[in-house]
Amino acid sequence: MLSSDSSFADIEASPREGAVFAIGANEQHGRHLGLCTDTVIGGALAQKIAEAFDWYLLPPLPFGTSLEHIDFPGTVTLSAATLAAVVREVAASLRRQGFRNLVIVSGHGGNWILKPTVREINLEFPQGPRVLLVDTEVFYYPLVDRPGFHHGGEYETAMMLYLRSQAVQMERAAGAGAEPDLPRAMLDCVSLRKVLPGGAWGAPEKATLEMGRSLFERAAGYCVEYTRSMLKSLDAVNQNDSPKKS
């Protein structure tokens, strides 16, 4: 697997079949978790995809669109337009260098702008790279055992215990989360701090390292299989579109 530790000569000599780019967030996840949570989880999943396909792993972007968390100190957000521009320019760099595929892994569920941006890039630049979005709908929500919002709860806390335990303060986890009877769409109207003063939605005190290991391994499996399935489908569609020889 190539990464930013590799030299340009290493990448130049590679087939440049694909690159993987994680987009996280620097936002609050309750009083018990580090602001880096989404970047750590997204970056680790991106690495699993890069390893599975032997592709180029780009450094993760540690900022996303986190306006709903901005009332919590430490949170830093990009505008949706800025994040879309970053993705477009990353894709343009790889296009110039002949990369065939780009997988974007979004560790933050609020990076809504990524889906329309990916669609626009793919339709505007059919020459590539083909851009796939692996977001929380792929790897996170299939893991949860009940509907609802789980920001900073047991699932993310458990994965962070496994991936970066130094960013977890379990002594603060008890009582750090809550589950208000409110729809997630409330975050389109008000700051999360008005809905959850503590910042966490769920029960982080239930998290364990072994739970995190199991959750992460399953999530990584979902990411790899989704990527493989999408690439296979794209190849089939493109083959069907090829001119038929008479």
FIMIVEX-926660 format. One line per 4 residues: their letters; for each residue x, y, z of C-alpha. Coordinates in steps of 0.2 Angstrom, whole numbers, m for minus. Layout:
<pts>
A = X Y Z  ... .
</pts>
This chain:
<pts>
MLSS = 0 0 0  6 17 m5  4 32 7  11 50 9 .
DSSF = 26 41 17  30 35 m1  40 45 m13  33 52 m30 .
ADIE = 44 39 m38  35 25 m29  18 32 m35  24 35 m53 .
ASPR = 30 17 m54  13 10 m47  m2 7 m59  m11 21 m51 .
EGAV = m27 11 m50  m35 20 m35  m33 32 m21  m42 32 m4 .
FAIG = m46 49 5  m54 50 22  m63 66 27  m66 67 46 .
ANEQ = m71 82 57  m64 91 72  m79 92 83  m85 88 100 .
HGRH = m91 71 104  m96 73 122  m85 77 138  m77 59 137 .
LGLC = m71 58 118  m58 68 109  m63 80 95  m53 69 83 .
TDTV = m66 55 84  m73 55 66  m56 58 59  m48 43 68 .
IGGA = m62 31 63  m63 37 45  m45 37 43  m43 19 50 .
LAQK = m57 13 38  m49 22 24  m33 12 28  m42 m4 27 .
IAEA = m49 m1 10  m32 5 4  m24 m11 11  m37 m22 3 .
FDWY = m35 m15 m14  m16 m10 m13  m20 8 m17  m13 25 m12 .
LLPP = m19 31 5  m20 50 6  m18 59 22  m35 61 31 .
LPFG = m43 79 31  m47 83 49  m61 95 46  m78 93 39 .
TSLE = m95 102 40  m98 103 58  m109 119 60  m121 110 72 .
HIDF = m107 108 85  m100 125 84  m106 131 101  m95 118 109 .
PGTV = m77 125 111  m64 117 100  m75 112 86  m69 119 69 .
TLSA = m80 118 54  m78 121 35  m92 128 25  m101 115 13 .
ATLA = m94 125 m2  m76 124 5  m77 105 8  m85 102 m10 .
AVVR = m70 113 m17  m57 102 m8  m65 86 m14  m65 93 m32 .
EVAA = m47 99 m31  m41 82 m24  m50 73 m38  m43 85 m51 .
SLRR = m25 82 m45  m27 63 m46  m36 65 m63  m20 74 m70 .
QGFR = m9 60 m64  m20 46 m72  m28 38 m56  m43 27 m61 .
NLVI = m53 27 m45  m55 38 m29  m64 32 m14  m69 45 m1 .
VSGH = m73 39 16  m83 51 27  m81 48 45  m93 62 50 .
GGNW = m112 59 46  m114 78 44  m104 80 28  m120 80 18 .
ILKP = m112 90 4  m101 75 m1  m115 65 m10  m120 79 m23 .
TVRE = m102 83 m25  m97 66 m30  m112 65 m42  m107 81 m50 .
INLE = m88 75 m52  m93 58 m59  m105 66 m72  m94 81 m77 .
FPQG = m78 70 m79  m82 53 m86  m63 51 m90  m60 49 m71 .
PRVL = m56 46 m58  m72 37 m54  m77 43 m37  m85 32 m24 .
LVDT = m92 39 m7  m91 27 8  m101 36 21  m109 32 38 .
EVFY = m124 24 29  m112 11 23  m102 7 38  m110 14 54 .
YPLV = m129 13 54  m129 m5 49  m120 m8 66  m133 0 77 .
DRPG = m146 m11 86  m159 3 87  m164 18 76  m159 35 81 .
FHHG = m144 47 82  m129 39 91  m116 54 91  m103 51 105 .
GEYE = m113 36 112  m107 18 115  m103 14 97  m91 28 93 .
TAMM = m84 27 111  m81 8 109  m72 10 92  m61 24 99 .
LYLR = m56 13 114  m50 1 101  m42 13 89  m36 27 100 .
SQAV = m39 24 119  m29 39 124  m43 50 116  m56 42 128 .
QMER = m59 47 146  m70 33 152  m71 40 169  m82 54 162 .
AAGA = m93 42 152  m106 38 165  m120 50 162  m111 59 148 .
GAEP = m125 54 135  m143 55 134  m157 50 122  m169 64 120 .
DLPR = m185 60 111  m181 71 96  m178 68 78  m161 71 70 .
AMLD = m168 84 59  m169 96 74  m150 99 70  m156 107 54 .
CVSL = m164 120 65  m154 123 81  m137 120 88  m134 102 96 .
RKVL = m130 111 112  m148 116 114  m154 98 111  m140 89 121 .
PGGA = m130 101 133  m118 87 136  m115 84 117  m117 65 117 .
WGAP = m132 55 111  m132 37 117  m124 27 132  m105 29 131 .
EKAT = m103 20 148  m108 4 139  m93 4 128  m79 m9 129 .
LEMG = m63 m11 119  m69 m28 113  m85 m21 108  m75 m8 98 .
RSLF = m64 m21 90  m79 m31 84  m88 m15 78  m73 m9 69 .
ERAA = m69 m25 60  m87 m27 54  m87 m9 48  m71 m12 39 .
GYCV = m78 m27 31  m94 m17 25  m82 m4 18  m71 m16 8 .
EYTR = m86 m26 1  m96 m10 m4  m81 m4 m13  m78 m20 m22 .
SMLK = m96 m22 m27  m97 m4 m33  m82 m6 m44  m88 m22 m51 .
SLDA = m105 m14 m55  m96 1 m63  m85 m10 m74  m101 m19 m80 .
VNQN = m110 m3 m84  m95 4 m93  m93 m13 m103  m111 m12 m108 .
DSPK = m108 6 m114  m93 1 m125  m96 2 m144  m100 m15 m151 .
KS = m89 m22 m165  m98 m26 m181 .
</pts>
